[in-house]
Amino acid sequence: MLRANIPKVFPARSNVRSLNSDPQIDSIIRVDHAGELGADRIYAGQIAVLGKSSSGKLIQHMWEQEKEHKAKFEELICKYRVRPTAMIPVWNIAGFVLGAGSALLGPKAAMACTVAVESVIVDHYNDQLRTLMSDPEKNKELLDIIQKFRDDEQEHHDTGLEQGAEQTPFYTAFTEVIKLGCKVAINISKVI
């Protein structure tokens, strides 16, 4: 049988919701998975450039948290049977280039990149938390996960400021461009 050769991607249907049973939850999981993949790649790019510098240990710590976030959303993609964004290959490359590019400008610029990205993500997660509060009992799992991850992202943002992000030349312009890129990526990943 041809079907026997197809790998099993999702658990048995009885254990999961059907595809697209709640488009809002699907969109949340899809975009958060994409965002955590992007964050993972940004830190991978920063480590590739600054891994052996005095900032390396701090960047590595933040990257480890992002790896946990990405793994959790990969789990939720399967559990809730959500189609990942088709933009994964683009976000993979764009994230690494953004991370490495900012790090090539120096540790403070890498931290400015972190501040910009995390400020958008914290706002995005706060919006999602407000949405999920419409039915906190039904959405408890996602509420707990997103709240914890939002707190981690806020910590990364604050760490970036503590590490001198605002001393980056052209800080405001630099961070506004990154923020705009993040907002565009979020809107694209919600639907594509």
Buried (B, 14 or more C-beta within 10 A) or exposed (E): EEEEEEEEEEEEEEEBBEEEEBEEBBBBBBBBBBBBBBBBBBBBBBBEBBBEBEBBEBBBEBBEBBBBBBEBBBEBBEBBBBEBBEBBEBBBEBBBEBBBBBBBBBBBBBBBBBBBBBBBBBBBBBEBBEBBEEEEEEBEEBBEBBBBBBEBBBBBBEBBBEBBBBEBEEBEEBBEEBBEBBEEBBEBBBEE
